[in-house]
Amino acid sequence: MSNIPIANPYLRGIIHCHSQYSYDSLTSISAYLKVAQRQGLDFIILTDHDTTAGSRALKAAAALRLPDLQVPIAAEYCTDEGDVIAAFIDGDVRARKFADFVIEVREQNGLLLLPHPYVGHQAPERIAAACDLVEVFNCRTRESENSRAYELARSLGKHGYAGADAHFARSICGAVVQVENRGSLRSSILDGSPSWPALRSTSRWEFGASQLIKAWKRRDPALALRMLRRAGEQVVGLARNTRATARS
Ligand SMILES: [Zn+2]
């Protein structure tokens, strides 16, 4: 074992966030660099949907403009069992069948993270068992689903982490994760007991806006209409609540 003291006992950063390389986000790579610099972040695990292009672009940009920022290659993949994050991989994972996906990620010595276990997964217990870490707080997910995720990680003895799941620059720091510095970022994420001093849930408006971006990027007018109708219902609901509060 090395006797060289580790300069920084903790590393702070973001796990699970999206950029313009995702179908439902427009956030630029330079926005990530700006936030990282302003907040003094040590790492960003950028997890665009089904592509490592965002993390590769951020890694290249950081090497030039913010060399202390660590950016592992990562993505959030849509497998046949739901979304799964692969991080610290060399390049894109091709398999979408979960069993094959796990093999391919392990062949690349990557880590597997289970985001929002109770959103979009039919068998979260089984998937979590095969993953290294479980997302026990997601800024876009309901409190009840986050509580269940927390219990799931606890019951399986897995480390939990908080995922910002940011789709907009303003929500990048919704969940800043701190890990003990174990020498490399990979070991620190895996064994460094992640903690998150402050969390900020994403507003429903932001969720709706990312769905509208998705509809626009995918040329899906039906989804756009659905989201606009939902937004309209929320405005009406808000107005009713405000009137009721004013009367009482
Ligand atoms: Zn996500």
Boltz pocket constraint, residues with backbone or C-beta under 6 A from the ligand:
constraints:
  - pocket:
      binder: B
      contacts: [[A, 16], [A, 17], [A, 18], [A, 47], [A, 76], [A, 115], [A, 165]]
      max_distance: 6.0
